[in-house]
């Protein structure tokens, strides 16, 4: 049975803020034994507010006459973050850094149009299939391995995966796995497998890799005192006030120490064609947004395995934009 009622998680991607519909690890509840499967089914059903009325039909019409808008049923709204450098050989020009769920991705400034377009034209329907697409897209290791498996390994960065615990010669093993000369000057990208919006992402110089890994993977010597002080501060402040500045090493340490995934990944740094913003040049990242849906005319029955075959799917590209 239920041991603790569902509650907002203060350590999720939105710091427990009320009124947010989608958040990474946004809720906490405690279950006993076999209640887990039943609870997951109920949560999946409750988490389907975007399902279009008339589930099973390929589209519906909103409005009247010339102002009517056709809203299509979608399996998944996704995003792709990529690097693009036209100066490199053809097969090395594009590198897909990661994929994600559009519903929990941030679309601000120039990207606000992408979110508006997706919400106006599509409704993501519920079901085990869409949930599986979400799982694949939000796990950095799984995304990478599946892309390699289906023949697209050349468009993802070189990546290695290790257990999220201290190990002797870990830094050296990472450099060897990434096929980098230990004597060279390299930048390594460390990532948590199941975090988004840059949480837990660190770019580390190879000469500092061993020290940074030690900070990330070893608990503090004064852990009990540090936790006690943190609890005292949180008991008298908002759950959103965690006592640290955003985008600092201290914040990234919290993501690593509090992460539940058993492993992490390390990647080669990929760069892009520079983009100019307000008179300054940045290594830009392109964010592409897309809709995955059933091809019109195909069966509307969800397959037993949860995934449709490629012939039953089509992709609608919403937009792309550069981020600094």
Secondary structure as GFF3:
##gff-version 3
##sequence-region A 1 324
A	DSSP	beta_strand	2	8	.	.	.	ID=ss1
A	DSSP	beta_strand	27	31	.	.	.	ID=ss2
A	DSSP	alpha_helix	35	46	.	.	.	ID=ss3
A	DSSP	beta_strand	59	62	.	.	.	ID=ss4
A	DSSP	three_ten_helix	65	67	.	.	.	ID=ss5
A	DSSP	beta_strand	69	74	.	.	.	ID=ss6
A	DSSP	beta_strand	76	84	.	.	.	ID=ss7
A	DSSP	three_ten_helix	90	92	.	.	.	ID=ss8
A	DSSP	beta_strand	94	101	.	.	.	ID=ss9
A	DSSP	three_ten_helix	102	104	.	.	.	ID=ss10
A	DSSP	three_ten_helix	109	111	.	.	.	ID=ss11
A	DSSP	alpha_helix	112	121	.	.	.	ID=ss12
A	DSSP	beta_strand	122	124	.	.	.	ID=ss13
A	DSSP	alpha_helix	128	138	.	.	.	ID=ss14
A	DSSP	alpha_helix	140	149	.	.	.	ID=ss15
A	DSSP	three_ten_helix	153	155	.	.	.	ID=ss16
A	DSSP	beta_strand	159	163	.	.	.	ID=ss17
A	DSSP	alpha_helix	170	177	.	.	.	ID=ss18
A	DSSP	beta_strand	187	192	.	.	.	ID=ss19
A	DSSP	beta_strand	202	205	.	.	.	ID=ss20
A	DSSP	three_ten_helix	206	208	.	.	.	ID=ss21
A	DSSP	alpha_helix	209	217	.	.	.	ID=ss22
A	DSSP	alpha_helix	223	235	.	.	.	ID=ss23
A	DSSP	alpha_helix	249	258	.	.	.	ID=ss24
A	DSSP	beta_strand	263	268	.	.	.	ID=ss25
A	DSSP	beta_strand	274	277	.	.	.	ID=ss26
A	DSSP	beta_strand	280	283	.	.	.	ID=ss27
A	DSSP	beta_strand	285	294	.	.	.	ID=ss28
A	DSSP	three_ten_helix	310	312	.	.	.	ID=ss29
A	DSSP	beta_strand	313	323	.	.	.	ID=ss30
###
